[in-house]
């Protein structure tokens, strides 16, 4: 399971990627975060990813996931922070 926690910091978002053995933080804009989900989906099955997102990102992330990964059941893996 990969946990992706996003928090707002000034004009950017701090994204923390965490597993049992790994933790990494990356600073993104809203657009670059949504783009990074595409690369994440190529490395991880999205049913194995739990997103914790700020309310203002939920709409754009859900729209992106529905277009790029229409067959995935990812809605239950998104928490609004």
Biopython code that builds the backbone (N, CA, C, O; Angstrom):
import numpy as np
from Bio.PDB.StructureBuilder import StructureBuilder

atoms = [
    (1, "UNK", "N", (0.846, -1.176, 0.000)),
    (1, "UNK", "CA", (0.000, 0.000, 0.000)),
    (1, "UNK", "C", (0.890, 1.237, 0.000)),
    (1, "UNK", "O", (1.840, 1.335, 0.776)),
    (2, "UNK", "N", (0.572, 2.161, -0.868)),
    (2, "UNK", "CA", (1.259, 3.449, -0.945)),
    (2, "UNK", "C", (0.285, 4.524, -0.485)),
    (2, "UNK", "O", (-0.836, 4.610, -0.986)),
    (3, "UNK", "N", (0.710, 5.339, 0.464)),
    (3, "UNK", "CA", (-0.090, 6.472, 0.927)),
    (3, "UNK", "C", (0.474, 7.741, 0.326)),
    (3, "UNK", "O", (1.671, 8.008, 0.437)),
    (4, "UNK", "N", (-0.381, 8.524, -0.309)),
    (4, "UNK", "CA", (0.008, 9.800, -0.903)),
    (4, "UNK", "C", (-0.771, 10.884, -0.165)),
    (4, "UNK", "O", (-1.987, 11.005, -0.313)),
    (5, "UNK", "N", (-0.049, 11.669, 0.632)),
    (5, "UNK", "CA", (-0.669, 12.732, 1.423)),
    (5, "UNK", "C", (-0.265, 14.074, 0.845)),
    (5, "UNK", "O", (0.924, 14.352, 0.686)),
    (6, "UNK", "N", (-1.241, 14.906, 0.530)),
    (6, "UNK", "CA", (-0.990, 16.202, -0.096)),
    (6, "UNK", "C", (-1.427, 17.291, 0.874)),
    (6, "UNK", "O", (-2.532, 17.253, 1.414)),
    (7, "UNK", "N", (-0.538, 18.268, 1.086)),
    (7, "UNK", "CA", (-0.886, 19.412, 1.926)),
    (7, "UNK", "C", (-0.480, 20.695, 1.214)),
    (7, "UNK", "O", (0.500, 20.732, 0.471)),
    (8, "UNK", "N", (-1.249, 21.735, 1.454)),
    (8, "UNK", "CA", (-0.995, 23.041, 0.818)),
    (8, "UNK", "C", (0.085, 23.781, 1.602)),
    (8, "UNK", "O", (0.044, 23.849, 2.831)),
    (9, "UNK", "N", (1.047, 24.332, 0.873)),
    (9, "UNK", "CA", (2.096, 25.145, 1.491)),
    (9, "UNK", "C", (2.366, 26.317, 0.567)),
    (9, "UNK", "O", (2.940, 26.148, -0.509)),
    (10, "UNK", "N", (1.953, 27.510, 0.987)),
    (10, "UNK", "CA", (2.046, 28.718, 0.166)),
    (10, "UNK", "C", (1.297, 28.487, -1.146)),
    (10, "UNK", "O", (0.113, 28.151, -1.129)),
    (11, "UNK", "N", (1.972, 28.664, -2.278)),
    (11, "UNK", "CA", (1.321, 28.509, -3.584)),
    (11, "UNK", "C", (1.485, 27.098, -4.147)),
    (11, "UNK", "O", (0.997, 26.813, -5.240)),
    (12, "UNK", "N", (2.164, 26.214, -3.416)),
    (12, "UNK", "CA", (2.449, 24.865, -3.902)),
    (12, "UNK", "C", (1.846, 23.820, -2.969)),
    (12, "UNK", "O", (1.273, 24.135, -1.926)),
    (13, "UNK", "N", (1.999, 22.567, -3.386)),
    (13, "UNK", "CA", (1.519, 21.444, -2.594)),
    (13, "UNK", "C", (2.707, 20.565, -2.242)),
    (13, "UNK", "O", (3.543, 20.273, -3.097)),
    (14, "UNK", "N", (2.785, 20.143, -0.987)),
    (14, "UNK", "CA", (3.806, 19.193, -0.551)),
    (14, "UNK", "C", (3.160, 17.821, -0.600)),
    (14, "UNK", "O", (2.139, 17.578, 0.043)),
    (15, "UNK", "N", (3.763, 16.929, -1.367)),
    (15, "UNK", "CA", (3.225, 15.593, -1.555)),
    (15, "UNK", "C", (4.165, 14.608, -0.868)),
    (15, "UNK", "O", (5.347, 14.532, -1.202)),
    (16, "UNK", "N", (3.639, 13.862, 0.083)),
    (16, "UNK", "CA", (4.420, 12.854, 0.792)),
    (16, "UNK", "C", (3.991, 11.480, 0.286)),
    (16, "UNK", "O", (2.817, 11.115, 0.355)),
    (17, "UNK", "N", (4.960, 10.730, -0.222)),
    (17, "UNK", "CA", (4.740, 9.357, -0.679)),
    (17, "UNK", "C", (5.285, 8.444, 0.414)),
    (17, "UNK", "O", (6.464, 8.535, 0.755)),
    (18, "UNK", "N", (4.448, 7.561, 0.971)),
    (18, "UNK", "CA", (4.886, 6.720, 2.088)),
    (18, "UNK", "C", (4.437, 5.273, 1.915)),
    (18, "UNK", "O", (3.282, 4.991, 1.596)),
    (19, "UNK", "N", (5.378, 4.378, 2.134)),
    (19, "UNK", "CA", (5.081, 2.955, 2.263)),
    (19, "UNK", "C", (5.663, 2.511, 3.595)),
    (19, "UNK", "O", (6.137, 3.336, 4.376)),
    (20, "UNK", "N", (5.627, 1.228, 3.852)),
    (20, "UNK", "CA", (6.218, 0.705, 5.075)),
    (20, "UNK", "C", (7.716, 0.990, 5.150)),
    (20, "UNK", "O", (8.248, 1.246, 6.231)),
    (21, "UNK", "N", (8.397, 0.946, 4.004)),
    (21, "UNK", "CA", (9.853, 1.054, 3.971)),
    (21, "UNK", "C", (10.388, 2.323, 3.326)),
    (21, "UNK", "O", (11.602, 2.478, 3.197)),
    (22, "UNK", "N", (9.525, 3.220, 2.923)),
    (22, "UNK", "CA", (9.969, 4.336, 2.089)),
    (22, "UNK", "C", (9.149, 5.578, 2.398)),
    (22, "UNK", "O", (7.940, 5.495, 2.613)),
    (23, "UNK", "N", (9.811, 6.726, 2.420)),
    (23, "UNK", "CA", (9.103, 7.998, 2.546)),
    (23, "UNK", "C", (9.843, 9.049, 1.733)),
    (23, "UNK", "O", (11.066, 9.173, 1.811)),
    (24, "UNK", "N", (9.081, 9.797, 0.956)),
    (24, "UNK", "CA", (9.665, 10.837, 0.103)),
    (24, "UNK", "C", (8.695, 11.997, 0.020)),
    (24, "UNK", "O", (7.486, 11.797, -0.089)),
    (25, "UNK", "N", (9.226, 13.215, 0.072)),
    (25, "UNK", "CA", (8.387, 14.402, -0.084)),
    (25, "UNK", "C", (8.819, 15.160, -1.328)),
    (25, "UNK", "O", (10.010, 15.311, -1.603)),
    (26, "UNK", "N", (7.829, 15.635, -2.076)),
    (26, "UNK", "CA", (8.054, 16.370, -3.314)),
    (26, "UNK", "C", (7.146, 17.587, -3.309)),
    (26, "UNK", "O", (6.007, 17.507, -2.848)),
    (27, "UNK", "N", (7.634, 18.713, -3.815)),
    (27, "UNK", "CA", (6.816, 19.925, -3.926)),
    (27, "UNK", "C", (6.298, 20.010, -5.360)),
    (27, "UNK", "O", (7.068, 19.913, -6.316)),
    (28, "UNK", "N", (4.987, 20.191, -5.498)),
    (28, "UNK", "CA", (4.336, 20.259, -6.807)),
    (28, "UNK", "C", (3.425, 21.479, -6.874)),
    (28, "UNK", "O", (2.992, 22.009, -5.851)),
    (29, "UNK", "N", (3.144, 21.913, -8.099)),
    (29, "UNK", "CA", (2.003, 22.784, -8.336)),
    (29, "UNK", "C", (0.796, 21.866, -8.482)),
    (29, "UNK", "O", (0.955, 20.648, -8.553)),
    (30, "UNK", "N", (-0.397, 22.425, -8.527)),
    (30, "UNK", "CA", (-1.595, 21.599, -8.700)),
    (30, "UNK", "C", (-1.515, 20.824, -10.016)),
    (30, "UNK", "O", (-1.845, 19.639, -10.062)),
    (31, "UNK", "N", (-1.080, 21.491, -11.077)),
    (31, "UNK", "CA", (-0.995, 20.839, -12.391)),
    (31, "UNK", "C", (0.059, 19.745, -12.419)),
    (31, "UNK", "O", (-0.185, 18.665, -12.958)),
    (32, "UNK", "N", (1.229, 20.010, -11.843)),
    (32, "UNK", "CA", (2.282, 18.994, -11.886)),
    (32, "UNK", "C", (1.934, 17.797, -11.000)),
    (32, "UNK", "O", (2.362, 16.679, -11.283)),
    (33, "UNK", "N", (1.159, 18.019, -9.926)),
    (33, "UNK", "CA", (0.730, 16.884, -9.105)),
    (33, "UNK", "C", (-0.200, 15.976, -9.903)),
    (33, "UNK", "O", (-0.031, 14.757, -9.907)),
    (34, "UNK", "N", (-1.171, 16.565, -10.569)),
    (34, "UNK", "CA", (-2.099, 15.761, -11.369)),
    (34, "UNK", "C", (-1.337, 15.015, -12.459)),
    (34, "UNK", "O", (-1.630, 13.850, -12.725)),
    (35, "UNK", "N", (-0.366, 15.665, -13.091)),
    (35, "UNK", "CA", (0.466, 14.991, -14.094)),
    (35, "UNK", "C", (1.277, 13.856, -13.480)),
    (35, "UNK", "O", (1.489, 12.830, -14.127)),
    (36, "UNK", "N", (1.732, 14.026, -12.245)),
    (36, "UNK", "CA", (2.546, 12.991, -11.602)),
    (36, "UNK", "C", (1.732, 11.726, -11.319)),
    (36, "UNK", "O", (2.301, 10.642, -11.191)),
    (37, "UNK", "N", (0.414, 11.854, -11.222)),
    (37, "UNK", "CA", (-0.426, 10.681, -10.992)),
    (37, "UNK", "C", (-0.335, 9.722, -12.177)),
    (37, "UNK", "O", (-0.400, 8.507, -11.993)),
    (38, "UNK", "N", (-0.186, 10.251, -13.376)),
    (38, "UNK", "CA", (-0.040, 9.393, -14.560)),
    (38, "UNK", "C", (1.184, 8.495, -14.398)),
    (38, "UNK", "O", (1.106, 7.287, -14.620)),
    (39, "UNK", "N", (2.322, 9.093, -14.008)),
    (39, "UNK", "CA", (3.543, 8.309, -13.817)),
    (39, "UNK", "C", (3.396, 7.333, -12.655)),
    (39, "UNK", "O", (3.891, 6.207, -12.714)),
    (40, "UNK", "N", (2.721, 7.766, -11.612)),
    (40, "UNK", "CA", (2.482, 6.891, -10.475)),
    (40, "UNK", "C", (1.666, 5.672, -10.898)),
    (40, "UNK", "O", (1.954, 4.552, -10.476)),
    (41, "UNK", "N", (0.656, 5.887, -11.724)),
    (41, "UNK", "CA", (-0.187, 4.801, -12.211)),
    (41, "UNK", "C", (0.543, 3.817, -13.092)),
    (41, "UNK", "O", (0.093, 2.682, -13.250)),
    (42, "UNK", "N", (1.654, 4.219, -13.666)),
    (42, "UNK", "CA", (2.466, 3.305, -14.470)),
    (42, "UNK", "C", (3.346, 2.425, -13.592)),
    (42, "UNK", "O", (3.782, 1.355, -14.016)),
    (43, "UNK", "N", (3.612, 2.885, -12.346)),
    (43, "UNK", "CA", (4.490, 2.137, -11.440)),
    (43, "UNK", "C", (3.719, 1.344, -10.389)),
    (43, "UNK", "O", (4.184, 0.299, -9.935)),
    (44, "UNK", "N", (2.539, 1.838, -10.000)),
    (44, "UNK", "CA", (1.725, 1.210, -8.972)),
    (44, "UNK", "C", (0.332, 0.972, -9.519)),
    (44, "UNK", "O", (-0.174, 1.773, -10.304)),
    (45, "UNK", "N", (-0.289, -0.116, -9.113)),
    (45, "UNK", "CA", (-1.692, -0.331, -9.419)),
    (45, "UNK", "C", (-2.469, 0.646, -8.536)),
    (45, "UNK", "O", (-2.275, 0.649, -7.320)),
    (46, "UNK", "N", (-3.328, 1.460, -9.104)),
    (46, "UNK", "CA", (-3.991, 2.514, -8.339)),
    (46, "UNK", "C", (-4.901, 1.999, -7.232)),
    (46, "UNK", "O", (-5.249, 2.759, -6.328)),
    (47, "UNK", "N", (-5.291, 0.740, -7.276)),
    (47, "UNK", "CA", (-6.038, 0.173, -6.159)),
    (47, "UNK", "C", (-5.141, -0.029, -4.938)),
    (47, "UNK", "O", (-5.638, -0.282, -3.841)),
    (48, "UNK", "N", (-3.835, 0.082, -5.121)),
    (48, "UNK", "CA", (-2.883, -0.050, -4.023)),
    (48, "UNK", "C", (-2.408, 1.308, -3.516)),
    (48, "UNK", "O", (-1.472, 1.372, -2.718)),
    (49, "UNK", "N", (-3.042, 2.402, -3.970)),
    (49, "UNK", "CA", (-2.647, 3.759, -3.579)),
    (49, "UNK", "C", (-3.804, 4.416, -2.830)),
    (49, "UNK", "O", (-4.944, 4.409, -3.295)),
    (50, "UNK", "N", (-3.496, 4.979, -1.670)),
    (50, "UNK", "CA", (-4.498, 5.742, -0.917)),
    (50, "UNK", "C", (-4.105, 7.214, -0.979)),
    (50, "UNK", "O", (-2.999, 7.578, -0.578)),
    (51, "UNK", "N", (-4.999, 8.058, -1.478)),
    (51, "UNK", "CA", (-4.755, 9.496, -1.598)),
    (51, "UNK", "C", (-5.444, 10.232, -0.453)),
    (51, "UNK", "O", (-6.612, 9.975, -0.160)),
    (52, "UNK", "N", (-4.728, 11.141, 0.190)),
    (52, "UNK", "CA", (-5.314, 12.066, 1.142)),
    (52, "UNK", "C", (-5.096, 13.459, 0.567)),
    (52, "UNK", "O", (-3.974, 13.966, 0.550)),
    (53, "UNK", "N", (-6.183, 14.074, 0.093)),
    (53, "UNK", "CA", (-6.096, 15.300, -0.691)),
    (53, "UNK", "C", (-6.807, 16.467, -0.023)),
    (53, "UNK", "O", (-7.795, 16.270, 0.685)),
    (54, "UNK", "N", (-6.307, 17.694, -0.245)),
    (54, "UNK", "CA", (-7.082, 18.865, 0.167)),
    (54, "UNK", "C", (-8.324, 18.992, -0.728)),
    (54, "UNK", "O", (-8.326, 18.548, -1.876)),
    (55, "UNK", "N", (-9.357, 19.595, -0.188)),
    (55, "UNK", "CA", (-10.647, 19.683, -0.886)),
    (55, "UNK", "C", (-10.522, 20.292, -2.280)),
    (55, "UNK", "O", (-11.208, 19.853, -3.203)),
    (56, "UNK", "N", (-9.654, 21.299, -2.451)),
    (56, "UNK", "CA", (-9.567, 21.981, -3.747)),
    (56, "UNK", "C", (-8.938, 21.128, -4.855)),
    (56, "UNK", "O", (-9.042, 21.479, -6.031)),
    (57, "UNK", "N", (-8.289, 20.018, -4.500)),
    (57, "UNK", "CA", (-7.688, 19.151, -5.518)),
    (57, "UNK", "C", (-8.554, 17.950, -5.892)),
    (57, "UNK", "O", (-8.300, 17.300, -6.907)),
    (58, "UNK", "N", (-9.552, 17.654, -5.103)),
    (58, "UNK", "CA", (-10.331, 16.430, -5.316)),
    (58, "UNK", "C", (-10.976, 16.409, -6.696)),
    (58, "UNK", "O", (-10.905, 15.390, -7.382)),
    (59, "UNK", "N", (-11.594, 17.488, -7.117)),
    (59, "UNK", "CA", (-12.277, 17.523, -8.417)),
    (59, "UNK", "C", (-11.341, 17.272, -9.580)),
    (59, "UNK", "O", (-11.655, 16.471, -10.461)),
    (60, "UNK", "N", (-10.198, 17.939, -9.603)),
    (60, "UNK", "CA", (-9.273, 17.764, -10.725)),
    (60, "UNK", "C", (-8.642, 16.373, -10.719)),
    (60, "UNK", "O", (-8.425, 15.789, -11.781)),
    (61, "UNK", "N", (-8.347, 15.842, -9.541)),
    (61, "UNK", "CA", (-7.767, 14.495, -9.465)),
    (61, "UNK", "C", (-8.790, 13.455, -9.911)),
    (61, "UNK", "O", (-8.455, 12.551, -10.676)),
    (62, "UNK", "N", (-10.031, 13.569, -9.443)),
    (62, "UNK", "CA", (-11.058, 12.614, -9.848)),
    (62, "UNK", "C", (-11.325, 12.670, -11.346)),
    (62, "UNK", "O", (-11.489, 11.630, -11.984)),
    (63, "UNK", "N", (-11.371, 13.870, -11.915)),
    (63, "UNK", "CA", (-11.572, 14.003, -13.365)),
    (63, "UNK", "C", (-10.437, 13.336, -14.126)),
    (63, "UNK", "O", (-10.675, 12.624, -15.101)),
    (64, "UNK", "N", (-9.214, 13.562, -13.687)),
    (64, "UNK", "CA", (-8.047, 12.964, -14.336)),
    (64, "UNK", "C", (-8.106, 11.438, -14.252)),
    (64, "UNK", "O", (-7.885, 10.751, -15.248)),
    (65, "UNK", "N", (-8.403, 10.912, -13.066)),
    (65, "UNK", "CA", (-8.441, 9.460, -12.894)),
    (65, "UNK", "C", (-9.526, 8.819, -13.739)),
    (65, "UNK", "O", (-9.320, 7.739, -14.292)),
    (66, "UNK", "N", (-10.674, 9.465, -13.847)),
    (66, "UNK", "CA", (-11.762, 8.900, -14.659)),
    (66, "UNK", "C", (-11.393, 8.813, -16.130)),
    (66, "UNK", "O", (-11.820, 7.894, -16.829)),
    (67, "UNK", "N", (-10.596, 9.775, -16.605)),
    (67, "UNK", "CA", (-10.185, 9.774, -18.012)),
    (67, "UNK", "C", (-9.042, 8.799, -18.248)),
    (67, "UNK", "O", (-9.107, 7.981, -19.165)),
    (68, "UNK", "N", (-8.001, 8.876, -17.434)),
    (68, "UNK", "CA", (-6.789, 8.079, -17.660)),
    (68, "UNK", "C", (-6.910, 6.630, -17.207)),
    (68, "UNK", "O", (-6.319, 5.740, -17.818)),
    (69, "UNK", "N", (-7.664, 6.386, -16.148)),
    (69, "UNK", "CA", (-7.794, 5.041, -15.586)),
    (69, "UNK", "C", (-9.266, 4.712, -15.362)),
    (69, "UNK", "O", (-9.693, 4.545, -14.220)),
    (70, "UNK", "N", (-10.050, 4.618, -16.445)),
    (70, "UNK", "CA", (-11.506, 4.475, -16.298)),
    (70, "UNK", "C", (-11.945, 3.157, -15.674)),
    (70, "UNK", "O", (-13.029, 3.101, -15.094)),
    (71, "UNK", "N", (-11.164, 2.115, -15.768)),
    (71, "UNK", "CA", (-11.570, 0.813, -15.244)),
    (71, "UNK", "C", (-11.195, 0.585, -13.800)),
    (71, "UNK", "O", (-11.578, -0.432, -13.223)),
    (72, "UNK", "N", (-10.460, 1.497, -13.200)),
    (72, "UNK", "CA", (-9.995, 1.313, -11.825)),
    (72, "UNK", "C", (-11.101, 1.669, -10.826)),
    (72, "UNK", "O", (-11.953, 2.513, -11.103)),
    (73, "UNK", "N", (-11.075, 1.030, -9.692)),
    (73, "UNK", "CA", (-12.010, 1.333, -8.602)),
    (73, "UNK", "C", (-11.229, 2.059, -7.519)),
    (73, "UNK", "O", (-10.823, 1.459, -6.523)),
    (74, "UNK", "N", (-11.025, 3.335, -7.718)),
    (74, "UNK", "CA", (-10.140, 4.101, -6.843)),
    (74, "UNK", "C", (-10.880, 5.046, -5.913)),
    (74, "UNK", "O", (-10.264, 5.599, -5.002)),
    (75, "UNK", "N", (-12.183, 5.255, -6.107)),
    (75, "UNK", "CA", (-12.914, 6.235, -5.312)),
    (75, "UNK", "C", (-12.818, 5.962, -3.808)),
    (75, "UNK", "O", (-12.726, 6.897, -3.012)),
    (76, "UNK", "N", (-12.838, 4.703, -3.423)),
    (76, "UNK", "CA", (-12.782, 4.363, -1.998)),
    (76, "UNK", "C", (-11.396, 4.596, -1.402)),
    (76, "UNK", "O", (-11.216, 4.471, -0.191)),
    (77, "UNK", "N", (-10.430, 4.927, -2.228)),
    (77, "UNK", "CA", (-9.065, 5.160, -1.775)),
    (77, "UNK", "C", (-8.720, 6.639, -1.689)),
    (77, "UNK", "O", (-7.542, 6.982, -1.589)),
    (78, "UNK", "N", (-9.706, 7.523, -1.725)),
    (78, "UNK", "CA", (-9.455, 8.952, -1.659)),
    (78, "UNK", "C", (-10.116, 9.528, -0.410)),
    (78, "UNK", "O", (-11.319, 9.375, -0.199)),
    (79, "UNK", "N", (-9.313, 10.186, 0.404)),
    (79, "UNK", "CA", (-9.794, 10.847, 1.620)),
    (79, "UNK", "C", (-9.593, 12.341, 1.452)),
    (79, "UNK", "O", (-8.546, 12.780, 0.975)),
    (80, "UNK", "N", (-10.589, 13.127, 1.843)),
    (80, "UNK", "CA", (-10.474, 14.576, 1.775)),
    (80, "UNK", "C", (-9.969, 15.059, 3.123)),
    (80, "UNK", "O", (-10.563, 14.783, 4.165)),
    (81, "UNK", "N", (-8.846, 15.795, 3.081)),
    (81, "UNK", "CA", (-8.234, 16.288, 4.328)),
    (81, "UNK", "C", (-8.764, 17.660, 4.673)),
    (81, "UNK", "O", (-8.369, 18.238, 5.685)),
]
sb = StructureBuilder()
sb.init_structure("model")
sb.init_model(0)
sb.init_chain("A")
sb.init_seg("    ")
for serial, (resi, resn, name, xyz) in enumerate(atoms, 1):
    if name == "N":
        sb.init_residue(resn, " ", resi, " ")
    sb.init_atom(name, np.array(xyz, "f"), 0.0, 1.0, " ", f" {name:<3s}", serial, name[0])
structure = sb.get_structure()
